[in-house]
């Protein structure tokens, strides 16, 4: 039985992880959750599972009194405190944003395996995370569909035989619009992803393709390959989740329905492939064609920027995340236009102080600075 702490349980990845845990209750045990502000969903989980540990942002004495067998954590350090607990086996990090970095690092130092859906952890501190994984001898398994696909396509092959990784991208809500047409893009349009059903933040990141840029950096740290061996290709159907091209000219592709539960299941049950009642199977009778297009970096400049930031390493990944987090937040509040997201990110990186070998604290401070800088840009606009 694998004992899990699930952080970000009430988000899109978190709720789908719950589906997988319920379906495979003979192998997976939920012992801890974090939900932020979503108390209603936490109550549902507390009534359905024997949860020993729970986190909410604000302290809730009435909740703690009603569930005396559950230990509650709160506030700024609560997630790190949960990560330091002894009686669990794997941290499933489905948190949204930079908040996922510190608990991941604490769990690794606590000798716990990681199932990671939080992109920001590796984008901001991939070098520190990988050094900790090596020092504490634990495993990190990706949950993102692109990285799980690459992981599967690499099974049984030598890394030295890989010519390149090919990450597929749906193109997001505005994939059929020109740069000029983006000027009038609305929030409701940006949130209407043509394929995936995700949270608001990641859906906007998909529309700007910042999300794909993050995934390029993630792939670099997950699979230890240089950026010139990591490519992105547009694939509207989202049926091919990613590919690996080998030196002999062969390409292995992973195909499946656009259902994140398949990826979550692979990470949590690895190395087993198990049938269940929630799996969706690809019906080739309904697939008339698969289309691929070369990535246009002038149309999606944030993907190119992410590659450049990744190659610098240092603290620029944290700056990139902070600037994007705050710019997307302003757009979600309808305070800036869609195209302003890119502008604010570029301006913030241009103003940032570069630190080649940052500590974990300097990474955290760089992220805070970038968010604050974007706020100043908006206030002065």
Buried (B, 14 or more C-beta within 10 A) or exposed (E): EBBBBBBBBBBBBBBBBBBBBBBBEEEBBBBBBBBBEBBEBBBBBBEEBEBBBBBBBEEBEEBBEEBEEBBBBBEEEBBBBBBBBEEBBBBBBBBBBBBBBBBBBBBBBBEBBBBBBBBBBBBBBBBBBBEBBEEEEBEBBBBBBBBBBBBBBBEEEEEEEBBBBBBBBBBBBBBEBEEEEBEEBEBEBBBEBBBBEBBBBBBBBBBBBBBBBBBBBBBBBBBEBEBEBBBBBBBBBBBBBBBBBBEEEEEBBBBBBBBBBBBBBBBBBBEEEEEEEBBEEBEEEEEEEEEEEEBEBEBBBBBBBBBEBBEEBBBBBBBBBBBBBBBBBBBBEEEBBBBBBBBBBBBBBEBBEEBEEBEBEBBBBBBEBBBEBBBEBBEEE
